[in-house]
Amino acid sequence: MPAELANERVDHRFKGLPPDAEGLTVGELAAQRRNLFTGGFTTPVLALSAESVEHNLRVLEAYAEHHGLAFAPHGKTSMAPQLFDRQLEHGAWGITAAVPHQARVYRAHGIARIFLANELVDAPALHWLAAELDADPGFRFICYVDSVRGVELMDAALTEAGAARPVDVVVELGAGEGARTGARTEADCTAVADAVAATTTLRLVGVAGYEGEVPQATTERVREWLNRLVSLAADLDKAGRFSPDIDEIVISAGGSAWFDTVAEVFAEIPELSLPVLKLLRSGAYVSHDDGHYRRLTPFNRVPEEGALQPAFRLWAQVVSRPTPEQAFTNAGKRDAAYDLDLPEAQVVRSARDGAQRPATGITVTGLSDQHGWLRTGPEADIEVGDWLGMGLSHPCTSFDKWQLIPLVEADGTVVDYIRTFF
């Protein structure tokens, strides 16, 4: 645990932590190796499985290595520098960001390579970026451009800032009509490339995009768009439109749902005038989930290459059992992701003796701000005071509700606390 995190004091800011830990540093509390269930933690409390996080880190490291991919996992998922460090230890090239605030968090924690998978036209943020690049020759930064106007705004801000180093950019190819950002046609991309070449503040180093925004995505449609992306890189290279002083061409794609197709297409990239940095950006893998990504993970299509494990479990307490068909927990929208799927009831821990049993006959049917609604069938064995362990869907909206998350081993021992910065 980095010293600045280890030395932070435990207090009322952090949900679920033991009240009697008030005043301890996070490092001191971690050293006590308390048990999540008997160590004074209050509900609701979100836990990350130490074993599953380690497993997932190893799986994606092996996958990227096997397919010859560089890997810049999207940090917006967790916004947790401790996890960034683990990802870098497991072979990541750098960390992907979406907005300037995230990049500032990364730099504050020493991240040396940042890929900003978004356009950046905010003048104050560009002034900050110019200062960061000028102060640290080892800092590598790449971001999207998708319009001539965006290039003009970047150039004006960087010129005003007196930037000594140019900012590396990649042309973003849109995933199709009605998709998200990105130049819609190859002609549009060429116009953006020409606009970059007309500046001294920017360097065109490659192309990128996000296949997850392909409308009505199927394997065939995603592959078709990825082939367009690769062809765009080849055409820009043949026309000499990449900056003449670069030593590699960046081609980047890859969210958490289609990285197998990205790997297949990137394996067929033709020889270009420079080596190619094939940069994958999947981020949700580090925690995986029990809903959205469990259904969408490419490992469902290529099980021989591994499998991810859901690492989240939200523990809530049953506070009301008004009828045989209904019960309520003390965890709601403030605690659990609900934008894609409701939490999944998985295990009950008895308040009487600590025994755990499957959450048979228990279904989460809704969330209020601070309550979870449960439907309980005749076979449901649950009473007031019991703890209910729930799986969550969509890691990005699970991490952001918790500032300090216990990292828990299978026997309940809390071995670390993961700090988030949203």
Sequence and secondary structure as in RCSB ss.txt:
>XXXX:A:sequence
MPAELANERVDHRFKGLPPDAEGLTVGELAAQRRNLFTGGFTTPVLALSAESVEHNLRVLEAYAEHHGLAFAPHG
KTSMAPQLFDRQLEHGAWGITAAVPHQARVYRAHGIARIFLANELVDAPALHWLAAELDADPGFRFICYVDSVRG
VELMDAALTEAGAARPVDVVVELGAGEGARTGARTEADCTAVADAVAATTTLRLVGVAGYEGEVPQATTERVREW
LNRLVSLAADLDKAGRFSPDIDEIVISAGGSAWFDTVAEVFAEIPELSLPVLKLLRSGAYVSHDDGHYRRLTPFN
RVPEEGALQPAFRLWAQVVSRPTPEQAFTNAGKRDAAYDLDLPEAQVVRSARDGAQRPATGITVTGLSDQHGWLR
TGPEADIEVGDWLGMGLSHPCTSFDKWQLIPLVEADGTVVDYIRTFF
>XXXX:A:secstr
  HHHHTSB  TTSTTS GGGTT BHHHHHHHT BTTTSS  SSEEEEEHHHHHHHHHHHHHHHHHTT EE  BT
TTT  HHHHHHHHHTT S EEESSHHHHHHHHHTT  EEEEEEE   HHHHHHHHHHHHH TT EEEEEE  HHH
HHHHHHHHHHTT SS EEEEEEB  STT SSSBSSHHHHHHHHHHHHT SSEEEEEEE  GGGSTT  HHHHHHH
HHHHHHHHHHHHHTT S TT S EEEEE  SSSHHHHHHHHTT    SS EEEEE   GGGT  SSHHHHH GGG
T GGG      EEEEEEEEEEEETTEEEES  TTTS  SS   EEEEEE TTT  EEE TTEEEEEE SS EEEE
E TT    TT EEEEE S THHHHTT SEEEEE TTSBEEEEEE   
